Amino acid sequence: MKDSDPDNKQTWFHDYITPDLTVLHSVRERIYSGRTKFQSVDIVRTGSFGLCLVLDGKIQSSEADEFVYHEALVHPAMLAHPQPESVFIAGGGEGATLREVLAHKTVKRAVMVDIDEEVVGLCRRLLPAWHQNAFDDTRAELHFVDARKYLEESRDEFDVIIIDLADPLEEGPARLLYTREFYQTVAQKLGPGGIMSVQSESSEWTNLDNFAAIVNTLRNVFPIAQPYQVHVPSFLGLWGFVSASQTLAPSELSPEEVDARISTRITKQLKSYDGLTHQAMFTIPKHIRQQLASTTRVITDQEPISAY
């Protein structure tokens, strides 16, 4: 994961973005480095973004800006639902997605399913600023199994389902949780008027293929599938998300309505997300809209996508 510069003896982490782009982060301290049954895990303190969780060589979140990503992933869908009481989280090992879900007063049950118990344990112990004791909340329920298998076998329905998975690396544990078949299972497990949200890979103009394919796949499953994006500095640019539902369209919420729902339903001060941020996130630039409109690929179990 790290190489030394012989000139200044600095240690560097190479964040491999695409075959044509690698970013170097100085490493001030290695907190943990190892491998679980499913993936490599590194927790490092960088000069650029502070503490970072790195899975299979890719930054998953940093202490400097994780709130940007997690607030964007969680709150548009949660606030679009009139009364979200039961929430399912696929992945989310750091506990930050769970933290944001539990900030909603209406939530009575939050089921988090992550396949990698070791990663969750490491995050729980070494990254307390991410989860902020969310794992200890009496409303939280943790399961360490495959999220797809859990949903397929569960008889429960959920108001909101949030998909917070690692990148779909070819040898990684999340690849078959970005497919039409999985999203069909998600649709079946949403209660009446339910909504889902999913992190959907880079939406940078040079690297749109996976984002566009995820959007198109969800549009083949749900009548409403709305892409949105936010700038995450530690991801080196814009990051895509999609909300999908049979009935709910978060983009239709006005900034004033978003702010009103935040004030009455969320128990803490948000750092990034508010009504104006919401409006901006769903305002997709023309060149991205054009690629989304022209993309025909549907991701399937037989033909999954792969991140770099």
C-alpha positions in Angstrom: 0.0 0.0 0.0 2.9 2.4 0.7 6.1 3.3 -0.9 9.0 5.5 0.4 10.5 8.4 -1.4 14.3 7.9 -1.3 14.9 11.7 -1.5 12.9 12.8 1.6 12.2 9.4 3.1 8.5 10.3 3.1 6.0 7.5 3.1 3.2 7.7 0.5 -0.1 6.0 0.0 -1.0 5.5 -3.7 -4.7 5.9 -4.3 -5.4 4.3 -7.6 -8.3 6.2 -9.2 -8.3 5.0 -12.8 -5.7 3.4 -15.1 -4.7 6.9 -16.0 -4.8 8.6 -12.6 -3.1 7.9 -9.3 -3.1 10.3 -6.3 -0.3 10.3 -3.7 -1.2 11.0 0.0 1.6 11.4 2.5 1.2 8.9 5.4 2.0 10.3 8.8 1.1 7.2 10.8 -0.1 3.7 10.1 -2.7 2.8 12.7 -3.6 -0.6 11.3 -2.7 -2.8 8.4 -4.0 -6.3 7.8 -6.3 -8.5 5.8 -9.7 -10.0 6.7 -11.4 -13.0 5.0 -12.8 -10.6 2.4 -10.5 -7.7 1.8 -7.4 -5.8 2.8 -7.8 -3.1 5.5 -5.6 -0.1 6.3 -6.3 2.7 8.7 -3.8 5.5 8.2 -3.3 9.1 9.2 -2.6 11.1 6.1 -1.3 14.6 5.7 -4.1 15.4 3.3 -7.3 14.2 4.9 -6.3 12.9 8.4 -7.4 9.5 9.4 -8.6 7.4 6.5 -10.2 3.9 6.1 -8.7 2.1 3.1 -10.2 -1.1 1.8 -8.5 -3.0 -0.9 -6.2 -0.1 -1.6 -9.0 2.5 -2.0 -10.0 5.2 0.4 -13.5 4.6 1.7 -13.8 7.6 4.0 -11.7 10.2 5.7 -12.2 12.1 8.9 -11.9 15.4 7.1 -15.0 14.9 4.9 -16.8 11.7 5.7 -19.8 13.8 6.8 -20.2 15.1 3.3 -20.6 11.6 1.9 -22.7 10.1 4.7 -25.1 13.0 5.0 -25.7 12.9 1.2 -26.3 9.2 1.2 -28.7 9.1 4.0 -30.8 12.2 4.4 -32.4 12.8 0.9 -34.1 9.4 1.1 -34.9 9.6 4.8 -36.5 13.0 4.5 -38.4 12.2 1.4 -40.2 9.4 3.3 -43.1 10.8 5.5 -42.4 8.6 8.5 -39.3 6.3 8.3 -39.5 3.9 11.2 -37.6 0.8 9.9 -34.4 1.2 8.0 -32.1 -1.4 6.4 -28.4 -0.6 5.8 -26.3 -2.8 3.5 -22.6 -2.3 4.3 -21.7 0.8 6.2 -18.9 -0.7 8.2 -17.6 2.5 9.8 -21.0 3.0 11.5 -21.4 6.6 10.1 -24.4 5.7 7.9 -26.0 4.1 11.0 -25.1 7.3 12.9 -27.0 9.5 10.4 -30.0 7.2 10.2 -30.4 7.1 14.0 -30.3 10.9 14.0 -33.9 10.7 12.8 -36.5 10.8 15.6 -38.9 8.6 13.7 -36.6 5.6 13.5 -37.5 2.7 15.7 -35.4 0.0 14.1 -32.2 0.2 12.1 -30.8 -3.1 10.7 -27.2 -2.9 9.5 -25.9 -5.9 7.6 -22.2 -6.0 6.8 -20.4 -9.2 5.6 -17.1 -8.3 7.2 -17.3 -8.4 11.0 -13.6 -7.7 11.3 -13.8 -4.4 9.5 -16.8 -3.3 11.7 -14.8 -4.3 14.8 -11.8 -2.3 13.7 -13.9 0.7 12.9 -15.8 0.4 16.2 -12.4 0.4 18.1 -10.2 2.7 16.0 -12.7 5.2 14.3 -15.0 6.3 17.1 -15.5 9.7 15.5 -17.3 8.0 12.6 -19.8 5.9 14.5 -20.2 8.1 17.6 -21.5 5.2 19.6 -24.3 4.4 17.1 -23.6 0.7 17.4 -24.7 0.9 21.1 -28.0 2.5 20.3 -30.9 0.2 21.4 -32.6 0.7 18.0 -29.5 -0.7 16.1 -29.4 -4.3 15.1 -26.2 -5.7 13.6 -25.8 -8.8 11.4 -22.6 -10.1 9.9 -23.7 -11.9 6.8 -24.1 -11.2 3.1 -26.7 -8.4 2.7 -28.2 -9.8 -0.4 -28.7 -13.2 1.2 -30.2 -11.5 4.3 -32.7 -9.6 2.3 -33.7 -12.6 0.1 -34.4 -14.6 3.2 -36.0 -11.9 5.3 -39.7 -11.5 5.7 -39.4 -8.0 6.9 -40.3 -4.8 5.0 -38.5 -1.6 5.4 -39.4 2.1 4.9 -35.9 3.0 3.7 -33.1 0.8 2.4 -29.6 2.4 2.2 -26.9 0.7 0.2 -23.5 1.8 1.4 -21.1 -0.7 -0.1 -17.4 -0.7 -1.0 -16.5 -0.3 -4.7 -17.5 -3.3 -6.9 -13.9 -4.6 -7.3 -13.6 -7.8 -9.4 -12.4 -9.8 -6.4 -14.3 -7.8 -3.8 -17.3 -8.8 -1.7 -19.7 -6.3 -3.1 -19.8 -6.9 -6.8 -23.1 -8.7 -7.0 -24.9 -6.1 -4.9 -24.9 -3.6 -7.8 -27.0 -5.7 -10.2 -30.6 -5.6 -11.4 -31.3 -8.9 -9.6 -30.2 -7.4 -6.3 -32.2 -4.2 -6.8 -35.3 -6.3 -7.6 -34.9 -7.9 -4.2 -34.5 -4.4 -2.6 -37.7 -3.3 -4.3 -39.6 -6.3 -2.9 -38.4 -5.5 0.6 -39.5 -1.9 0.6 -42.8 -1.3 2.2 -45.6 0.8 0.6 -44.2 4.2 -0.2 -40.7 3.0 0.6 -37.5 4.4 -0.9 -33.9 3.3 -1.3 -30.6 5.2 -1.8 -27.3 3.8 -3.1 -23.7 5.1 -3.4 -23.1 4.9 -7.1 -19.4 5.5 -7.8 -17.7 8.5 -9.4 -19.7 11.0 -11.4 -16.6 12.8 -12.6 -16.9 13.6 -16.3 -13.9 11.4 -17.2 -15.2 8.4 -15.3 -19.0 8.2 -15.7 -19.5 4.7 -17.0 -20.3 2.9 -13.7 -22.5 5.8 -12.4 -24.5 5.9 -15.6 -24.9 2.1 -15.6 -26.2 2.0 -12.0 -28.7 4.8 -12.8 -29.9 3.0 -15.9 -30.2 -0.4 -14.0 -32.3 1.2 -11.3 -34.5 2.8 -13.9 -35.2 -0.7 -15.2 -36.4 -1.7 -11.7 -38.1 1.4 -10.3 -40.4 3.9 -11.9 -38.6 6.7 -10.1 -34.8 6.7 -10.0 -33.1 10.0 -9.4 -29.4 10.5 -9.7 -27.6 13.1 -7.6 -24.0 14.0 -6.8 -21.8 15.8 -4.3 -18.2 16.8 -4.2 -16.2 14.6 -1.8 -12.6 15.9 -1.7 -11.0 12.7 -0.5 -12.6 10.9 -3.5 -10.9 13.4 -5.7 -14.1 14.9 -7.2 -17.8 14.4 -7.7 -19.4 11.3 -6.3 -22.7 9.8 -7.5 -25.8 8.6 -5.7 -29.2 7.4 -6.7 -32.5 7.4 -4.9 -35.2 5.0 -6.2 -38.8 4.4 -5.3 -42.2 3.5 -6.6 -43.7 6.8 -5.4 -41.2 9.2 -3.8 -39.1 11.7 -5.6 -36.7 13.6 -3.3 -35.8 16.1 -6.0 -39.3 17.5 -5.8 -38.7 18.7 -2.2 -38.1 22.5 -2.1 -35.2 23.9 -0.1 -37.7 25.3 2.4 -39.4 21.9 2.9 -36.0 20.1 3.3 -35.0 22.7 6.0 -38.4 22.3 7.7 -38.1 18.6 7.8 -34.5 18.7 9.1 -35.6 21.0 11.9 -38.4 18.9 13.1 -37.1 15.4 12.4 -33.3 15.3 12.9 -31.8 15.5 16.4 -28.4 17.0 15.6 -26.8 19.8 13.6 -25.8 18.7 10.1 -22.5 19.9 8.7 -23.1 19.8 5.0 -26.6 19.0 4.0 -29.5 21.4 4.1 -32.2 22.7 1.7 -29.8 24.5 -0.7 -27.4 21.6 -0.7 -30.2 19.3 -1.5 -31.3 21.5 -4.5 -27.7 21.6 -5.8 -27.1 17.9 -5.5 -30.1 17.0 -7.7 -29.1 19.7 -10.3 -27.2 17.5 -12.7 -25.0 19.2 -15.3 -26.0 18.9 -18.9 -23.0 16.7 -20.0 -23.8 14.2 -17.3 -27.6 14.2 -18.1 -26.7 13.5 -21.7 -24.6 10.5 -20.8 -27.2 9.2 -18.4 -29.8 9.5 -21.1 -27.7 7.7 -23.7 -26.6 4.8 -21.5 -28.3 1.5 -22.2 -26.3 -0.9 -20.1 -28.2 -2.9 -17.5 -25.9 -4.5 -14.8 -26.8 -8.1 -14.2 -25.4 -11.0 -12.2 -24.1 -12.4 -15.4 -22.5 -9.1 -16.4 -21.6 -7.1 -13.3 -19.6 -3.9 -13.3 -16.1 -3.6 -11.9 -14.4 -0.6 -10.4 -10.8 0.1 -11.2 
